[in-house]
Structure formats: C-alpha cells, structure tokens
Amino acid sequence: MKILTHYERIGGKENVRALVQRFYQLMDELPEAYGIRKLHAEDLQGATDKLYKFLSGWMGGPQLYVE
C-alpha cells in the first residue's frame, strides 16, 4: 500500500493553488488580518506564487520553491 503525501491527499497542484488563493482572499476580507495584509505589496501575485511553491514542497509535492 502506497502512503500518500499531504500534497497528494489534498489533490495536488490545483488544490494547493486554491488553498493559497483562499488564504489571501481571507487576508483581504478579515479585519483581524489587516495588519499582516499591510505588510504585503498591493499586488499579491509574487507572494501568492512563492507561497504556492513553498507549500507544494512542504506538503511532499514538487520542490518548486527550492528550485
């Protein structure tokens, strides 16, 4: 029996991307995240891409952040 990585368990690339998108969406919507959101650039594309790459490797998927 093959043991699945967390990356595989949540559905791979598309679901990791969806998780990251939801994270930043909530950061924009929740008042308690205001201070942290202001530490980021107005355009979140760079942060979104970095977090996606980091989480992919951290969850046992492709080591995109390291590459």
Order of alpha helices (4+ residues) and beta strands (2+ residues): alpha-alpha-alpha-alpha
